[in-house]
Amino acid sequence: AGERFAVRNSGVAAVVEGVGDHGCEYMTGGIVVVIGQTGRNFAAGMSGGVAYVLDEVGDFAERCNMAMVELEPVP
């Protein structure tokens, strides 16, 4: 998907292969599953909803905006 995927998502469920910069920006609800790479500034302003990101490389935390979100592993 392109940049700003799922911006202002407020209730939609989406599965995507990868996203560009600013994915899930200002998201307030819904569920997003990313099964590939993300760009920078992921989740900036995200105040609700859930995003599951497959981080096979182990560097997602470097590209995620941690101002309003927490990262947790999925068991």
PDB file of N, CA, C and O in Angstrom, chain B, residues numbered from 101:
ATOM      1  N   ALA B 101       0.850  -1.188   0.000  1.00  0.00           N
ATOM      2  CA  ALA B 101       0.000   0.000   0.000  1.00  0.00           C
ATOM      3  C   ALA B 101       0.887   1.240   0.000  1.00  0.00           C
ATOM      4  O   ALA B 101       2.086   1.159   0.267  1.00  0.00           O
ATOM      5  N   GLY B 102       0.309   2.341  -0.290  1.00  0.00           N
ATOM      6  CA  GLY B 102       1.067   3.583  -0.368  1.00  0.00           C
ATOM      7  C   GLY B 102       1.283   4.234   0.982  1.00  0.00           C
ATOM      8  O   GLY B 102       1.039   3.633   2.028  1.00  0.00           O
ATOM      9  N   GLU B 103       1.738   5.457   0.939  1.00  0.00           N
ATOM     10  CA  GLU B 103       1.940   6.224   2.162  1.00  0.00           C
ATOM     11  C   GLU B 103       0.596   6.589   2.779  1.00  0.00           C
ATOM     12  O   GLU B 103      -0.417   6.688   2.086  1.00  0.00           O
ATOM     13  N   ARG B 104       0.607   6.787   4.090  1.00  0.00           N
ATOM     14  CA  ARG B 104      -0.573   7.188   4.866  1.00  0.00           C
ATOM     15  C   ARG B 104      -1.707   6.162   4.816  1.00  0.00           C
ATOM     16  O   ARG B 104      -2.880   6.529   4.884  1.00  0.00           O
ATOM     17  N   PHE B 105      -1.361   4.893   4.699  1.00  0.00           N
ATOM     18  CA  PHE B 105      -2.378   3.849   4.700  1.00  0.00           C
ATOM     19  C   PHE B 105      -3.119   3.845   6.032  1.00  0.00           C
ATOM     20  O   PHE B 105      -2.490   3.906   7.088  1.00  0.00           O
ATOM     21  N   ALA B 106      -4.430   3.773   5.997  1.00  0.00           N
ATOM     22  CA  ALA B 106      -5.320   3.713   7.161  1.00  0.00           C
ATOM     23  C   ALA B 106      -5.306   5.000   7.992  1.00  0.00           C
ATOM     24  O   ALA B 106      -5.621   4.966   9.181  1.00  0.00           O
ATOM     25  N   VAL B 107      -4.948   6.121   7.388  1.00  0.00           N
ATOM     26  CA  VAL B 107      -5.005   7.397   8.101  1.00  0.00           C
ATOM     27  C   VAL B 107      -6.448   7.667   8.492  1.00  0.00           C
ATOM     28  O   VAL B 107      -7.364   7.518   7.683  1.00  0.00           O
ATOM     29  N   ARG B 108      -6.636   8.062   9.732  1.00  0.00           N
ATOM     30  CA  ARG B 108      -7.957   8.366  10.299  1.00  0.00           C
ATOM     31  C   ARG B 108      -8.914   7.180  10.280  1.00  0.00           C
ATOM     32  O   ARG B 108     -10.130   7.367  10.295  1.00  0.00           O
ATOM     33  N   ASN B 109      -8.380   5.966  10.248  1.00  0.00           N
ATOM     34  CA  ASN B 109      -9.226   4.776  10.327  1.00  0.00           C
ATOM     35  C   ASN B 109     -10.004   4.826  11.630  1.00  0.00           C
ATOM     36  O   ASN B 109      -9.424   5.035  12.695  1.00  0.00           O
ATOM     37  N   SER B 110     -11.314   4.638  11.550  1.00  0.00           N
ATOM     38  CA  SER B 110     -12.124   4.709  12.766  1.00  0.00           C
ATOM     39  C   SER B 110     -12.984   3.473  12.971  1.00  0.00           C
ATOM     40  O   SER B 110     -13.892   3.495  13.801  1.00  0.00           O
ATOM     41  N   GLY B 111     -12.725   2.398  12.238  1.00  0.00           N
ATOM     42  CA  GLY B 111     -13.508   1.205  12.471  1.00  0.00           C
ATOM     43  C   GLY B 111     -13.350   0.099  11.446  1.00  0.00           C
ATOM     44  O   GLY B 111     -13.961  -0.960  11.589  1.00  0.00           O
ATOM     45  N   VAL B 112     -12.560   0.314  10.435  1.00  0.00           N
ATOM     46  CA  VAL B 112     -12.388  -0.675   9.377  1.00  0.00           C
ATOM     47  C   VAL B 112     -11.316  -1.688   9.770  1.00  0.00           C
ATOM     48  O   VAL B 112     -10.339  -1.340  10.433  1.00  0.00           O
ATOM     49  N   ALA B 113     -11.501  -2.935   9.361  1.00  0.00           N
ATOM     50  CA  ALA B 113     -10.471  -3.960   9.513  1.00  0.00           C
ATOM     51  C   ALA B 113      -9.774  -4.111   8.165  1.00  0.00           C
ATOM     52  O   ALA B 113     -10.434  -4.250   7.135  1.00  0.00           O
ATOM     53  N   ALA B 114      -8.442  -4.085   8.168  1.00  0.00           N
ATOM     54  CA  ALA B 114      -7.690  -4.169   6.915  1.00  0.00           C
ATOM     55  C   ALA B 114      -6.447  -5.029   7.098  1.00  0.00           C
ATOM     56  O   ALA B 114      -5.803  -4.999   8.147  1.00  0.00           O
ATOM     57  N   VAL B 115      -6.123  -5.789   6.070  1.00  0.00           N
ATOM     58  CA  VAL B 115      -4.883  -6.559   6.019  1.00  0.00           C
ATOM     59  C   VAL B 115      -4.120  -6.061   4.799  1.00  0.00           C
ATOM     60  O   VAL B 115      -4.675  -5.958   3.705  1.00  0.00           O
ATOM     61  N   VAL B 116      -2.842  -5.753   4.999  1.00  0.00           N
ATOM     62  CA  VAL B 116      -2.048  -5.168   3.918  1.00  0.00           C
ATOM     63  C   VAL B 116      -0.659  -5.803   3.911  1.00  0.00           C
ATOM     64  O   VAL B 116      -0.143  -6.214   4.951  1.00  0.00           O
ATOM     65  N   GLU B 117      -0.067  -5.873   2.725  1.00  0.00           N
ATOM     66  CA  GLU B 117       1.236  -6.511   2.567  1.00  0.00           C
ATOM     67  C   GLU B 117       2.386  -5.650   3.074  1.00  0.00           C
ATOM     68  O   GLU B 117       3.416  -6.189   3.477  1.00  0.00           O
ATOM     69  N   GLY B 118       2.241  -4.351   3.066  1.00  0.00           N
ATOM     70  CA  GLY B 118       3.250  -3.421   3.550  1.00  0.00           C
ATOM     71  C   GLY B 118       2.727  -2.010   3.376  1.00  0.00           C
ATOM     72  O   GLY B 118       1.815  -1.786   2.580  1.00  0.00           O
ATOM     73  N   VAL B 119       3.282  -1.058   4.101  1.00  0.00           N
ATOM     74  CA  VAL B 119       2.816   0.328   4.009  1.00  0.00           C
ATOM     75  C   VAL B 119       4.002   1.274   3.906  1.00  0.00           C
ATOM     76  O   VAL B 119       5.113   0.945   4.321  1.00  0.00           O
ATOM     77  N   GLY B 120       3.749   2.457   3.347  1.00  0.00           N
ATOM     78  CA  GLY B 120       4.772   3.489   3.263  1.00  0.00           C
ATOM     79  C   GLY B 120       4.825   4.306   4.546  1.00  0.00           C
ATOM     80  O   GLY B 120       4.400   3.838   5.603  1.00  0.00           O
ATOM     81  N   ASP B 121       5.339   5.508   4.456  1.00  0.00           N
ATOM     82  CA  ASP B 121       5.464   6.386   5.619  1.00  0.00           C
ATOM     83  C   ASP B 121       4.096   6.778   6.167  1.00  0.00           C
ATOM     84  O   ASP B 121       3.119   6.854   5.422  1.00  0.00           O
ATOM     85  N   HIS B 122       4.034   7.021   7.456  1.00  0.00           N
ATOM     86  CA  HIS B 122       2.861   7.547   8.165  1.00  0.00           C
ATOM     87  C   HIS B 122       1.670   6.588   8.199  1.00  0.00           C
ATOM     88  O   HIS B 122       0.530   7.048   8.265  1.00  0.00           O
ATOM     89  N   GLY B 123       1.891   5.299   8.158  1.00  0.00           N
ATOM     90  CA  GLY B 123       0.799   4.333   8.239  1.00  0.00           C
ATOM     91  C   GLY B 123       0.064   4.452   9.570  1.00  0.00           C
ATOM     92  O   GLY B 123       0.690   4.679  10.605  1.00  0.00           O
ATOM     93  N   CYS B 124      -1.241   4.302   9.550  1.00  0.00           N
ATOM     94  CA  CYS B 124      -2.116   4.352  10.735  1.00  0.00           C
ATOM     95  C   CYS B 124      -2.057   5.696  11.457  1.00  0.00           C
ATOM     96  O   CYS B 124      -2.347   5.770  12.651  1.00  0.00           O
ATOM     97  N   GLU B 125      -1.691   6.734  10.759  1.00  0.00           N
ATOM     98  CA  GLU B 125      -1.612   8.070  11.351  1.00  0.00           C
ATOM     99  C   GLU B 125      -3.010   8.527  11.776  1.00  0.00           C
ATOM    100  O   GLU B 125      -3.959   8.410  11.002  1.00  0.00           O
ATOM    101  N   TYR B 126      -3.139   9.037  12.975  1.00  0.00           N
ATOM    102  CA  TYR B 126      -4.399   9.547  13.541  1.00  0.00           C
ATOM    103  C   TYR B 126      -5.509   8.495  13.584  1.00  0.00           C
ATOM    104  O   TYR B 126      -6.687   8.851  13.589  1.00  0.00           O
ATOM    105  N   MET B 127      -5.164   7.236  13.615  1.00  0.00           N
ATOM    106  CA  MET B 127      -6.160   6.162  13.683  1.00  0.00           C
ATOM    107  C   MET B 127      -6.853   6.200  15.040  1.00  0.00           C
ATOM    108  O   MET B 127      -6.195   6.359  16.068  1.00  0.00           O
ATOM    109  N   THR B 128      -8.181   6.055  15.051  1.00  0.00           N
ATOM    110  CA  THR B 128      -8.948   6.094  16.300  1.00  0.00           C
ATOM    111  C   THR B 128      -9.702   4.803  16.579  1.00  0.00           C
ATOM    112  O   THR B 128     -10.259   4.646  17.666  1.00  0.00           O
ATOM    113  N   GLY B 129      -9.737   3.886  15.639  1.00  0.00           N
ATOM    114  CA  GLY B 129     -10.441   2.622  15.834  1.00  0.00           C
ATOM    115  C   GLY B 129     -10.117   1.665  14.709  1.00  0.00           C
ATOM    116  O   GLY B 129      -9.411   2.014  13.764  1.00  0.00           O
ATOM    117  N   GLY B 130     -10.639   0.455  14.818  1.00  0.00           N
ATOM    118  CA  GLY B 130     -10.416  -0.541  13.784  1.00  0.00           C
ATOM    119  C   GLY B 130      -9.188  -1.385  14.052  1.00  0.00           C
ATOM    120  O   GLY B 130      -8.519  -1.250  15.077  1.00  0.00           O
ATOM    121  N   ILE B 131      -8.914  -2.259  13.101  1.00  0.00           N
ATOM    122  CA  ILE B 131      -7.788  -3.184  13.205  1.00  0.00           C
ATOM    123  C   ILE B 131      -7.030  -3.169  11.882  1.00  0.00           C
ATOM    124  O   ILE B 131      -7.630  -3.267  10.811  1.00  0.00           O
ATOM    125  N   VAL B 132      -5.714  -3.046  11.965  1.00  0.00           N
ATOM    126  CA  VAL B 132      -4.867  -3.109  10.776  1.00  0.00           C
ATOM    127  C   VAL B 132      -3.820  -4.193  11.002  1.00  0.00           C
ATOM    128  O   VAL B 132      -3.176  -4.235  12.050  1.00  0.00           O
ATOM    129  N   VAL B 133      -3.655  -5.061  10.023  1.00  0.00           N
ATOM    130  CA  VAL B 133      -2.629  -6.099  10.065  1.00  0.00           C
ATOM    131  C   VAL B 133      -1.658  -5.832   8.921  1.00  0.00           C
ATOM    132  O   VAL B 133      -2.053  -5.805   7.755  1.00  0.00           O
ATOM    133  N   VAL B 134      -0.390  -5.634   9.259  1.00  0.00           N
ATOM    134  CA  VAL B 134       0.644  -5.378   8.254  1.00  0.00           C
ATOM    135  C   VAL B 134       1.564  -6.592   8.226  1.00  0.00           C
ATOM    136  O   VAL B 134       2.225  -6.896   9.218  1.00  0.00           O
ATOM    137  N   ILE B 135       1.607  -7.286   7.093  1.00  0.00           N
ATOM    138  CA  ILE B 135       2.422  -8.498   7.003  1.00  0.00           C
ATOM    139  C   ILE B 135       3.689  -8.259   6.180  1.00  0.00           C
ATOM    140  O   ILE B 135       4.217  -9.171   5.543  1.00  0.00           O
ATOM    141  N   GLY B 136       4.160  -7.020   6.209  1.00  0.00           N
ATOM    142  CA  GLY B 136       5.388  -6.657   5.512  1.00  0.00           C
ATOM    143  C   GLY B 136       6.015  -5.447   6.181  1.00  0.00           C
ATOM    144  O   GLY B 136       5.697  -5.130   7.328  1.00  0.00           O
ATOM    145  N   GLN B 137       6.889  -4.782   5.479  1.00  0.00           N
ATOM    146  CA  GLN B 137       7.602  -3.625   6.020  1.00  0.00           C
ATOM    147  C   GLN B 137       6.691  -2.407   6.165  1.00  0.00           C
ATOM    148  O   GLN B 137       5.662  -2.298   5.498  1.00  0.00           O
ATOM    149  N   THR B 138       7.088  -1.503   7.044  1.00  0.00           N
ATOM    150  CA  THR B 138       6.416  -0.212   7.184  1.00  0.00           C
ATOM    151  C   THR B 138       7.427   0.889   6.911  1.00  0.00           C
ATOM    152  O   THR B 138       8.636   0.689   7.027  1.00  0.00           O
ATOM    153  N   GLY B 139       6.908   2.052   6.547  1.00  0.00           N
ATOM    154  CA  GLY B 139       7.759   3.221   6.408  1.00  0.00           C
ATOM    155  C   GLY B 139       7.983   3.865   7.770  1.00  0.00           C
ATOM    156  O   GLY B 139       7.681   3.274   8.807  1.00  0.00           O
ATOM    157  N   ARG B 140       8.511   5.074   7.755  1.00  0.00           N
ATOM    158  CA  ARG B 140       8.793   5.783   9.008  1.00  0.00           C
ATOM    159  C   ARG B 140       7.520   6.424   9.558  1.00  0.00           C
ATOM    160  O   ARG B 140       6.534   6.580   8.837  1.00  0.00           O
ATOM    161  N   ASN B 141       7.546   6.788  10.821  1.00  0.00           N
ATOM    162  CA  ASN B 141       6.476   7.529  11.494  1.00  0.00           C
ATOM    163  C   ASN B 141       5.162   6.753  11.576  1.00  0.00           C
ATOM    164  O   ASN B 141       4.089   7.355  11.540  1.00  0.00           O
ATOM    165  N   PHE B 142       5.232   5.449  11.682  1.00  0.00           N
ATOM    166  CA  PHE B 142       4.036   4.616  11.801  1.00  0.00           C
ATOM    167  C   PHE B 142       3.328   4.941  13.115  1.00  0.00           C
ATOM    168  O   PHE B 142       3.981   5.092  14.148  1.00  0.00           O
ATOM    169  N   ALA B 143       2.015   5.047  13.083  1.00  0.00           N
ATOM    170  CA  ALA B 143       1.158   5.254  14.262  1.00  0.00           C
ATOM    171  C   ALA B 143       1.245   6.654  14.871  1.00  0.00           C
ATOM    172  O   ALA B 143       0.857   6.834  16.025  1.00  0.00           O
ATOM    173  N   ALA B 144       1.734   7.634  14.145  1.00  0.00           N
ATOM    174  CA  ALA B 144       1.785   9.003  14.673  1.00  0.00           C
ATOM    175  C   ALA B 144       0.370   9.484  14.970  1.00  0.00           C
ATOM    176  O   ALA B 144      -0.484   9.468  14.083  1.00  0.00           O
ATOM    177  N   GLY B 145       0.113   9.902  16.178  1.00  0.00           N
ATOM    178  CA  GLY B 145      -1.200  10.403  16.562  1.00  0.00           C
ATOM    179  C   GLY B 145      -2.254   9.328  16.714  1.00  0.00           C
ATOM    180  O   GLY B 145      -3.436   9.651  16.835  1.00  0.00           O
ATOM    181  N   MET B 146      -1.872   8.068  16.712  1.00  0.00           N
ATOM    182  CA  MET B 146      -2.831   6.965  16.835  1.00  0.00           C
ATOM    183  C   MET B 146      -3.357   6.914  18.263  1.00  0.00           C
ATOM    184  O   MET B 146      -2.590   6.722  19.207  1.00  0.00           O
ATOM    185  N   SER B 147      -4.672   7.087  18.419  1.00  0.00           N
ATOM    186  CA  SER B 147      -5.258   7.124  19.763  1.00  0.00           C
ATOM    187  C   SER B 147      -6.221   5.980  20.031  1.00  0.00           C
ATOM    188  O   SER B 147      -6.776   5.895  21.127  1.00  0.00           O
ATOM    189  N   GLY B 148      -6.434   5.106  19.069  1.00  0.00           N
ATOM    190  CA  GLY B 148      -7.329   3.973  19.264  1.00  0.00           C
ATOM    191  C   GLY B 148      -7.116   2.933  18.195  1.00  0.00           C
ATOM    192  O   GLY B 148      -6.358   3.136  17.247  1.00  0.00           O
ATOM    193  N   GLY B 149      -7.795   1.815  18.359  1.00  0.00           N
ATOM    194  CA  GLY B 149      -7.639   0.714  17.422  1.00  0.00           C
ATOM    195  C   GLY B 149      -6.418  -0.117  17.754  1.00  0.00           C
ATOM    196  O   GLY B 149      -5.714   0.141  18.730  1.00  0.00           O
ATOM    197  N   VAL B 150      -6.178  -1.123  16.921  1.00  0.00           N
ATOM    198  CA  VAL B 150      -5.054  -2.033  17.129  1.00  0.00           C
ATOM    199  C   VAL B 150      -4.363  -2.262  15.790  1.00  0.00           C
ATOM    200  O   VAL B 150      -5.016  -2.446  14.763  1.00  0.00           O
ATOM    201  N   ALA B 151      -3.046  -2.249  15.816  1.00  0.00           N
ATOM    202  CA  ALA B 151      -2.266  -2.580  14.624  1.00  0.00           C
ATOM    203  C   ALA B 151      -1.342  -3.747  14.962  1.00  0.00           C
ATOM    204  O   ALA B 151      -0.602  -3.700  15.945  1.00  0.00           O
ATOM    205  N   TYR B 152      -1.394  -4.774  14.154  1.00  0.00           N
ATOM    206  CA  TYR B 152      -0.491  -5.910  14.271  1.00  0.00           C
ATOM    207  C   TYR B 152       0.502  -5.806  13.124  1.00  0.00           C
ATOM    208  O   TYR B 152       0.112  -5.743  11.958  1.00  0.00           O
ATOM    209  N   VAL B 153       1.794  -5.787  13.461  1.00  0.00           N
ATOM    210  CA  VAL B 153       2.828  -5.624  12.435  1.00  0.00           C
ATOM    211  C   VAL B 153       3.802  -6.788  12.529  1.00  0.00           C
ATOM    212  O   VAL B 153       4.412  -7.008  13.576  1.00  0.00           O
ATOM    213  N   LEU B 154       3.948  -7.529  11.446  1.00  0.00           N
ATOM    214  CA  LEU B 154       4.925  -8.607  11.381  1.00  0.00           C
ATOM    215  C   LEU B 154       6.302  -7.979  11.193  1.00  0.00           C
ATOM    216  O   LEU B 154       6.570  -7.340  10.175  1.00  0.00           O
ATOM    217  N   ASP B 155       7.163  -8.165  12.176  1.00  0.00           N
ATOM    218  CA  ASP B 155       8.480  -7.516  12.167  1.00  0.00           C
ATOM    219  C   ASP B 155       9.571  -8.571  12.029  1.00  0.00           C
ATOM    220  O   ASP B 155      10.281  -8.863  12.991  1.00  0.00           O
ATOM    221  N   GLU B 156       9.705  -9.135  10.849  1.00  0.00           N
ATOM    222  CA  GLU B 156      10.685 -10.196  10.634  1.00  0.00           C
ATOM    223  C   GLU B 156      12.123  -9.701  10.722  1.00  0.00           C
ATOM    224  O   GLU B 156      13.015 -10.469  11.082  1.00  0.00           O
ATOM    225  N   VAL B 157      12.360  -8.447  10.403  1.00  0.00           N
ATOM    226  CA  VAL B 157      13.714  -7.886  10.434  1.00  0.00           C
ATOM    227  C   VAL B 157      14.102  -7.459  11.848  1.00  0.00           C
ATOM    228  O   VAL B 157      15.281  -7.488  12.202  1.00  0.00           O
ATOM    229  N   GLY B 158      13.122  -7.066  12.655  1.00  0.00           N
ATOM    230  CA  GLY B 158      13.393  -6.661  14.029  1.00  0.00           C
ATOM    231  C   GLY B 158      13.683  -5.184  14.203  1.00  0.00           C
ATOM    232  O   GLY B 158      14.266  -4.790  15.212  1.00  0.00           O
ATOM    233  N   ASP B 159      13.288  -4.351  13.237  1.00  0.00           N
ATOM    234  CA  ASP B 159      13.586  -2.921  13.351  1.00  0.00           C
ATOM    235  C   ASP B 159      12.337  -2.031  13.336  1.00  0.00           C
ATOM    236  O   ASP B 159      12.443  -0.822  13.134  1.00  0.00           O
ATOM    237  N   PHE B 160      11.169  -2.616  13.546  1.00  0.00           N
ATOM    238  CA  PHE B 160       9.938  -1.828  13.503  1.00  0.00           C
ATOM    239  C   PHE B 160       9.924  -0.714  14.546  1.00  0.00           C
ATOM    240  O   PHE B 160       9.442   0.382  14.260  1.00  0.00           O
ATOM    241  N   ALA B 161      10.434  -0.964  15.731  1.00  0.00           N
ATOM    242  CA  ALA B 161      10.425   0.050  16.797  1.00  0.00           C
ATOM    243  C   ALA B 161      11.133   1.332  16.366  1.00  0.00           C
ATOM    244  O   ALA B 161      10.787   2.414  16.839  1.00  0.00           O
ATOM    245  N   GLU B 162      12.105   1.225  15.485  1.00  0.00           N
ATOM    246  CA  GLU B 162      12.827   2.404  14.990  1.00  0.00           C
ATOM    247  C   GLU B 162      11.973   3.255  14.053  1.00  0.00           C
ATOM    248  O   GLU B 162      12.216   4.454  13.912  1.00  0.00           O
ATOM    249  N   ARG B 163      10.979   2.647  13.413  1.00  0.00           N
ATOM    250  CA  ARG B 163      10.133   3.370  12.463  1.00  0.00           C
ATOM    251  C   ARG B 163       8.776   3.744  13.042  1.00  0.00           C
ATOM    252  O   ARG B 163       7.991   4.425  12.381  1.00  0.00           O
ATOM    253  N   CYS B 164       8.488   3.313  14.260  1.00  0.00           N
ATOM    254  CA  CYS B 164       7.197   3.578  14.898  1.00  0.00           C
ATOM    255  C   CYS B 164       7.275   4.842  15.749  1.00  0.00           C
ATOM    256  O   CYS B 164       8.235   5.031  16.497  1.00  0.00           O
ATOM    257  N   ASN B 165       6.280   5.696  15.639  1.00  0.00           N
ATOM    258  CA  ASN B 165       6.192   6.897  16.471  1.00  0.00           C
ATOM    259  C   ASN B 165       5.596   6.474  17.812  1.00  0.00           C
ATOM    260  O   ASN B 165       4.410   6.156  17.887  1.00  0.00           O
ATOM    261  N   MET B 166       6.388   6.467  18.846  1.00  0.00           N
ATOM    262  CA  MET B 166       5.997   5.918  20.143  1.00  0.00           C
ATOM    263  C   MET B 166       5.308   6.927  21.057  1.00  0.00           C
ATOM    264  O   MET B 166       5.095   6.630  22.232  1.00  0.00           O
ATOM    265  N   ALA B 167       4.958   8.097  20.561  1.00  0.00           N
ATOM    266  CA  ALA B 167       4.373   9.140  21.402  1.00  0.00           C
ATOM    267  C   ALA B 167       3.055   8.722  22.042  1.00  0.00           C
ATOM    268  O   ALA B 167       2.777   9.105  23.178  1.00  0.00           O
ATOM    269  N   MET B 168       2.232   7.937  21.330  1.00  0.00           N
ATOM    270  CA  MET B 168       0.905   7.593  21.845  1.00  0.00           C
ATOM    271  C   MET B 168       0.611   6.097  21.833  1.00  0.00           C
ATOM    272  O   MET B 168      -0.515   5.699  22.132  1.00  0.00           O
ATOM    273  N   VAL B 169       1.587   5.261  21.500  1.00  0.00           N
ATOM    274  CA  VAL B 169       1.347   3.819  21.405  1.00  0.00           C
ATOM    275  C   VAL B 169       2.379   3.032  22.196  1.00  0.00           C
ATOM    276  O   VAL B 169       3.439   3.547  22.555  1.00  0.00           O
ATOM    277  N   GLU B 170       2.048   1.782  22.458  1.00  0.00           N
ATOM    278  CA  GLU B 170       2.959   0.838  23.091  1.00  0.00           C
ATOM    279  C   GLU B 170       3.146  -0.338  22.151  1.00  0.00           C
ATOM    280  O   GLU B 170       2.244  -0.677  21.386  1.00  0.00           O
ATOM    281  N   LEU B 171       4.308  -0.957  22.205  1.00  0.00           N
ATOM    282  CA  LEU B 171       4.563  -2.157  21.413  1.00  0.00           C
ATOM    283  C   LEU B 171       4.567  -3.363  22.330  1.00  0.00           C
ATOM    284  O   LEU B 171       5.181  -3.342  23.396  1.00  0.00           O
ATOM    285  N   GLU B 172       3.877  -4.417  21.910  1.00  0.00           N
ATOM    286  CA  GLU B 172       3.841  -5.663  22.663  1.00  0.00           C
ATOM    287  C   GLU B 172       4.009  -6.818  21.693  1.00  0.00           C
ATOM    288  O   GLU B 172       3.487  -6.769  20.579  1.00  0.00           O
ATOM    289  N   PRO B 173       4.731  -7.860  22.099  1.00  0.00           N
ATOM    290  CA  PRO B 173       4.826  -9.036  21.227  1.00  0.00           C
ATOM    291  C   PRO B 173       3.517  -9.823  21.266  1.00  0.00           C
ATOM    292  O   PRO B 173       2.805  -9.812  22.269  1.00  0.00           O
ATOM    293  N   VAL B 174       3.216 -10.494  20.179  1.00  0.00           N
ATOM    294  CA  VAL B 174       2.049 -11.378  20.137  1.00  0.00           C
ATOM    295  C   VAL B 174       2.543 -12.779  20.461  1.00  0.00           C
ATOM    296  O   VAL B 174       3.444 -13.287  19.794  1.00  0.00           O
ATOM    297  N   PRO B 175       1.964 -13.412  21.482  1.00  0.00           N
ATOM    298  CA  PRO B 175       2.443 -14.756  21.869  1.00  0.00           C
ATOM    299  C   PRO B 175       2.160 -15.800  20.806  1.00  0.00           C
ATOM    300  O   PRO B 175       2.501 -16.969  20.983  1.00  0.00           O
TER     301      PRO B 175
END
